[in-house]
Amino acid sequence: MAVEDSTAPHGVKLTIEDYPFAHPCYGCHNAVSAPAFANDGLLIYDAIKQWATSYVNHYYPQAHLVEFDKELQAWWNEIRTVGHGDKKDEPWWPQLKTQDDLIGIVSTIMWVSSGHHSAVNFGQYDFAGYFPNRPTMARLKMPNEDPTDEEWQSFIKGTLDFNNSNYSSLAVNMAASSLNFKNSHWQSQLLTYWPPMNPD
């Protein structure tokens, strides 16, 4: 998590210092060292914000152009009231009146849909690998907090699909979760298995 800090290099400061850590590499016997995500994330977010700043200031050189752009205001209104209808009345939604407002909004959208999504997506196998957490098809209502053994067994059987969709889902989740770790392993091993072709 980060908080705004005008004295920090990227305008935000991590609340907990990041550190490098190792992840298991599915299908290999060694742990793969992964770079610290939050520090790298700040660099990516900063690059996104710089690009957004340049773009927004080019197309909206004055604040009133942002505030009175009907199409832009309708887009932002739809995001807040339709896309997030359950949170439409929350006080924390930013206003869209200036270039800085727009830069913050589009930078956040680009960050969440790119770098942040990529980082949080890789750990999904640990959760989704257990089918009751994320069944491919739920044929029964979720049991209450304290189901009987019979209710629980019925629910478990109702989440299992024996047409191989569970197995396909499991394979996709496992592949997506381990992709970034495998990439670093594959990159280091690539030349061992497929040496570069000699152009001579």
C-alpha positions as CSV (number, residue, x, y, z in Angstrom):
1,M,0.0,0.0,0.0
2,A,1.2,3.5,-0.7
3,V,0.2,7.0,0.5
4,E,0.6,10.3,-1.2
5,D,3.9,12.0,-0.4
6,S,5.1,15.0,-2.4
7,T,8.6,14.5,-1.2
8,A,8.8,10.9,-2.5
9,P,10.3,10.3,-6.0
10,H,7.0,9.1,-7.5
11,G,4.7,11.3,-5.4
12,V,3.7,8.3,-3.3
13,K,5.5,6.4,-0.5
14,L,5.2,2.7,0.3
15,T,3.8,2.2,3.8
16,I,5.8,-1.1,4.1
17,E,9.2,-1.4,2.7
18,D,9.3,-3.9,-0.2
19,Y,11.7,-6.8,-0.3
20,P,12.7,-9.4,-2.8
21,F,11.3,-12.9,-2.2
22,A,11.4,-16.3,-3.8
23,H,8.5,-18.2,-5.3
24,P,8.1,-21.9,-6.1
25,C,8.4,-22.6,-9.8
26,Y,5.6,-25.0,-10.7
27,G,7.2,-27.9,-12.6
28,C,10.8,-27.2,-11.4
29,H,12.7,-28.1,-8.3
30,N,14.2,-24.7,-7.5
31,A,12.7,-21.5,-6.1
32,V,12.8,-18.6,-8.6
33,S,13.8,-15.2,-7.2
34,A,11.2,-12.6,-8.0
35,P,11.8,-8.9,-7.9
36,A,10.0,-6.8,-5.4
37,F,6.7,-6.0,-6.9
38,A,5.8,-2.7,-5.1
39,N,9.0,-0.9,-6.0
40,D,8.7,-2.0,-9.6
41,G,5.1,-1.1,-9.5
42,L,5.9,2.5,-8.5
43,L,8.2,2.7,-11.6
44,I,5.4,1.4,-13.9
45,Y,2.8,3.6,-12.3
46,D,5.1,6.6,-12.7
47,A,5.6,5.9,-16.4
48,I,1.8,5.5,-16.9
49,K,1.2,8.8,-15.1
50,Q,3.9,10.7,-17.1
51,W,2.3,9.4,-20.3
52,A,-1.2,10.3,-19.1
53,T,0.0,13.8,-18.1
54,S,1.5,14.5,-21.6
55,Y,-1.6,13.2,-23.4
56,V,-4.2,15.0,-21.2
57,N,-2.3,18.3,-21.3
58,H,-2.0,18.1,-25.1
59,Y,-5.7,17.5,-25.7
60,Y,-7.0,19.6,-22.7
61,P,-4.7,22.6,-22.3
62,Q,-7.1,24.5,-20.1
63,A,-9.1,23.2,-17.1
64,H,-12.5,24.4,-18.4
65,L,-12.1,22.1,-21.5
66,V,-12.2,19.1,-19.1
67,E,-15.1,20.4,-17.0
68,F,-17.3,21.3,-20.0
69,D,-16.5,18.3,-22.2
70,K,-19.9,16.6,-22.2
71,E,-18.8,13.3,-23.6
72,L,-15.9,13.1,-21.1
73,Q,-18.3,14.0,-18.2
74,A,-20.8,11.4,-19.4
75,W,-18.1,8.7,-19.5
76,W,-17.0,9.6,-15.9
77,N,-20.6,9.7,-14.7
78,E,-21.3,6.2,-16.2
79,I,-18.2,4.8,-14.6
80,R,-19.3,6.0,-11.2
81,T,-23.1,5.5,-11.4
82,V,-23.5,2.5,-13.7
83,G,-20.2,0.6,-13.5
84,H,-20.1,1.1,-9.7
85,G,-23.7,1.7,-9.0
86,D,-23.4,0.2,-5.5
87,K,-20.8,2.8,-4.6
88,K,-22.1,5.8,-6.6
89,D,-22.9,7.9,-3.6
90,E,-19.6,7.4,-1.8
91,P,-17.8,10.7,-0.9
92,W,-14.3,9.5,-2.1
93,W,-15.0,9.6,-5.8
94,P,-12.8,12.2,-7.4
95,Q,-14.3,15.2,-9.2
96,L,-13.6,15.6,-12.9
97,K,-13.0,19.4,-13.3
98,T,-9.3,19.8,-14.1
99,Q,-6.4,18.3,-16.0
100,D,-5.0,16.9,-12.8
101,D,-8.3,15.2,-12.0
102,L,-8.4,13.5,-15.4
103,I,-4.7,12.5,-15.2
104,G,-5.3,10.9,-11.8
105,I,-8.4,9.1,-13.0
106,V,-7.0,7.7,-16.2
107,S,-3.7,6.8,-14.6
108,T,-5.5,4.8,-12.0
109,I,-7.6,3.0,-14.6
110,M,-4.6,2.2,-16.7
111,W,-2.6,1.0,-13.6
112,V,-5.4,-1.2,-12.3
113,S,-6.0,-2.8,-15.7
114,S,-2.4,-3.4,-16.5
115,G,0.4,-3.7,-13.8
116,H,-1.8,-4.2,-10.8
117,H,-4.0,-6.8,-12.5
118,S,-1.0,-8.7,-13.7
119,A,0.6,-8.8,-10.3
120,V,-2.5,-9.9,-8.4
121,N,-3.6,-12.4,-11.0
122,F,-0.6,-14.8,-10.7
123,G,-1.6,-16.1,-7.3
124,Q,-5.0,-17.3,-8.2
125,Y,-4.3,-21.0,-8.4
126,D,-3.9,-21.3,-4.6
127,F,-7.5,-20.1,-4.2
128,A,-9.2,-21.4,-7.4
129,G,-7.5,-24.8,-7.4
130,Y,-10.0,-25.8,-4.7
131,F,-13.2,-26.0,-6.7
132,P,-15.7,-25.0,-4.0
133,N,-13.9,-21.6,-3.9
134,R,-14.5,-21.0,-7.6
135,P,-16.6,-23.7,-9.2
136,T,-16.9,-23.7,-13.0
137,M,-20.6,-24.2,-12.5
138,A,-22.6,-23.9,-9.3
139,R,-25.8,-25.9,-9.4
140,L,-26.8,-25.3,-5.8
141,K,-27.0,-22.3,-3.5
142,M,-24.0,-21.6,-1.3
143,P,-24.5,-23.3,2.0
144,N,-24.9,-21.3,5.2
145,E,-22.0,-20.6,7.5
146,D,-22.5,-23.9,9.5
147,P,-23.7,-26.5,7.0
148,T,-24.4,-30.0,8.1
149,D,-22.2,-32.7,6.6
150,E,-25.0,-33.7,4.3
151,E,-25.5,-30.2,3.0
152,W,-21.7,-29.7,2.5
153,Q,-21.3,-33.0,0.6
154,S,-24.3,-32.1,-1.6
155,F,-22.7,-28.7,-2.3
156,I,-19.3,-30.2,-3.1
157,K,-20.8,-32.7,-5.5
158,G,-22.9,-30.0,-7.1
159,T,-19.8,-27.9,-7.9
160,L,-18.0,-30.7,-9.6
161,D,-18.5,-31.0,-13.3
162,F,-17.4,-34.3,-14.8
163,N,-17.3,-33.0,-18.4
164,N,-13.7,-32.0,-17.9
165,S,-14.5,-28.3,-17.5
166,N,-13.1,-28.4,-14.0
167,Y,-9.9,-30.0,-15.2
168,S,-9.6,-27.4,-18.0
169,S,-10.2,-24.6,-15.5
170,L,-7.7,-26.0,-13.1
171,A,-5.0,-26.2,-15.9
172,V,-5.7,-22.6,-17.0
173,N,-5.5,-21.3,-13.4
174,M,-2.3,-23.2,-12.8
175,A,-0.7,-22.0,-16.0
176,A,-1.8,-18.3,-15.4
177,S,-0.6,-18.5,-11.8
178,S,2.8,-19.8,-12.6
179,L,3.4,-18.0,-15.9
180,N,5.7,-15.2,-14.7
181,F,7.8,-17.6,-12.6
182,K,8.1,-20.0,-15.4
183,N,9.1,-17.2,-17.8
184,S,12.2,-16.4,-15.8
185,H,13.0,-20.1,-15.5
186,W,12.4,-20.7,-19.2
187,Q,14.4,-17.7,-20.2
188,S,17.4,-18.9,-18.2
189,Q,17.0,-22.4,-19.6
190,L,16.1,-21.5,-23.2
191,L,19.5,-21.6,-24.7
192,T,20.2,-25.0,-23.1
193,Y,17.4,-26.6,-25.0
194,W,17.3,-24.4,-28.1
195,P,20.7,-22.9,-28.9
196,P,20.6,-19.9,-31.2
197,M,21.1,-20.7,-34.9
198,N,24.4,-19.8,-36.3
199,P,23.9,-17.4,-39.2
200,D,27.0,-18.6,-40.9
